Amino acid sequence: MKKRIFLAVCCTFCLSVTVCSAQKFRSDNYLGLSTGQWGTGGLIQTVNGFYKGPWFLGLGAGLDNYRFRSVPLFLSLTRDLPAFSKRSAFFVDLDAGTNLPWYTRKLSPYDGSTSSKFYSGLYWSASLGCKWKLSGQTGKALLLSAGYSMKKLREDQTAPSTLCTGPSPGPCDLVTQNYMYEYLNRTLFLTIGFQF
């Protein structure tokens, strides 16, 4: 799983390096915090793609430490809203994709479980942001964004259990039970970023 995560992140960065000379290429990079029912976690994201007029479409990857560490991989669509000054404007952003787990549960003999494995799930987010252009000639800008996100993960656990048959007290066997848990994590987030 870690190899797939590393490969996906590398592909995203390679896209940005390969097309960096293109006139309409853009990279948005964010650092932030997300908060929800399970506390607060840090997040990092990079989105690289192309823009035409007020529209921007890019591929994104990130690292999200809320509740269970995971790697969101997503398609991002951003629309710049009419500017309220020469260097400042609002934008809306929608992201959708998959959420890859990068978390391993530490099992102890007292948990009762013998194994645990996490699987990917759906990821999406929506945000409203503001950008401040650093110069009129370049595409560099500071970004501030606030929004809502949802990420899912699934965990499969196995644990030993006793199965008794016949009238009590009857013969008992030790069997393995499988348990499946689905985690739905909803958060509010605040990010700051840099666009170039």
N, C-alpha and C positions, 0 to 999 in steps of 0.2 A: 504494500500500500504506500509506503514512504517513497518508493521508487517512482510510482505513478504521480504522486504529489510533486516530487522534485522535477520530473519530466514536464508536467503541466506548467509549473512556474517558469522553468527554463524556456519553454516554447513561447510563453507570453513575453518574456524579456527579449528573446531572439526576434520576435516580430517587431518590437520597438527599435532594435538595432538595425535590422534589415531595411526598414522603410524610413529611417530617421531623416534621410535626405529628401523624402517626398514633401512637397509643398503643403499638403493638407494633413499631414500627420500631427497627432497630438498625444500627449501623455499626461494623465491626471494621477497624482500620487497623494495618498491620505494617511494620516495618523489620527487615532481617535479613541474614544471610550464608548462602550455600550453598557447599558444598565437595564435590569429587569428583575423579575421575581427571585432569581437565583444570585443576585449580587451585581458586581461590576467587573468588566473585563476589557482589556485593551484590544485594539484591532489595527491592522495595517492593510492597505489596499493599493494596488496599482492598476490603472485602466489605460490601455494603449489602443489607439485606433485612428479613424479618419473623420474629418468634419467637412461639412459643406454648408455654408451659411450658418444658421443658428443650430443646426443638427450635428450631433456627434454620436458615432457608433463605435464601440470598442469592445475588446476582450479584457476581462478583469480577473485578477487573482488576489487572494489575500490570506491573512492569518488572523483568525478570530479566537480569542481566549475566553469568551463568555461561556461559562459552565463546563463545557467540554471543548478542548482545543480542536479546531477544525480548519480546513482550507476551502473557502468558497471559490469556485470557478464559475464565472458568469458572463453573460452578454449584457452590456450596458448601453442604454439609450438616454442621451441628455439633450435637452432643448433649452437654449438660451432665451430668456424673456427680454422684452424691450428694455434697453438700457435706461437708467434714471440719471446717469451722468456720462461724460466721455469715457471714464475709466471704470465705472462700476455698473454691475448688472446682476439680476437674479437668474437662477436656472433651476430646472426640475430634472430629476434623475430617476430612472427606473432600471433595476438590475434583476436578472433572473437566471438561475442556473442550478448547479449541484453543490452540495456541501460534503466534502470528503473528510472523514474522521482522521485526526492525528492525535488520538488519545488512547491510552491503554490503561484499563482498570487494574489497580494493584489488588490482587486477591490475597486474603489471609485465610488461615485454616478455620477461623471463627466465622467467616462469611457464609459458609455452607456451599458456595459455588466452586466448581472445579475449573471452569473456563469462561471466558468472556471475549466477545468479538464485536466490534462496531462496524456498521455499514453506512454508506452515504445516503443522503436524503435531499430533499428540495431546499433551495435557498432563493429568497427574493428580498428586495428592499426598495423603498421609495424615499426620496429626500427632496428638500428644498434648500437651495444654497445661494450664496452671494460670492461674486468674484470681483477682485480689485486688480485691474491690469497694472503691471509695473512699468510698462512703457507702451506708447501708441504704435511703435514700429514692430515690436516682437509679440509673440503669443504668450509670453510669460505672465502669470497671474497668481495671486494668493487666493485660496479658496476656503470658505467656511460653509459647512453643511450640517443640517440636522434632519433626522429622519427616523423611520421605523423599519425594522428588519425581522425576518422570520427564517429560522434554520431548523431543519429536522435531521435527526440521526436515529438509527435503529441499533439496538444491542441484543445479541443472542447470548444467553447464559445457559450453562448446564450445571446441574447439581444432583448429588445422590439423594435418593428417597427410598423409603421402605414400603414395599407392597406386600400386604398380608392377604391370604386367601383362606377360604373355609371358615368354619365357625371359630369363634374366639375361645381360647388362643389357638390360632392356626399357624401353618408354616409361613414364614416371611422371607422375601427376597429383597436384595439390594438392587435397585434399578436406577437408571439415569433419567432425570426429567429435564426437558428443554423449556426454557422461558424466553419470551421475546418481549422487549420493552421498546416503545417508541417515544422519543423525546422531542417535544415541540418547544422551541425556545424563541420567545418573542422579546424584542428589545427596542429601546429608544437609543439612538446614538448621536454623538456630536463628533465631527471630524474637522481637522484643519489640513490644508493641503497646498500643493504647489503644482501649477500647470505650465508645461512648456511644449 
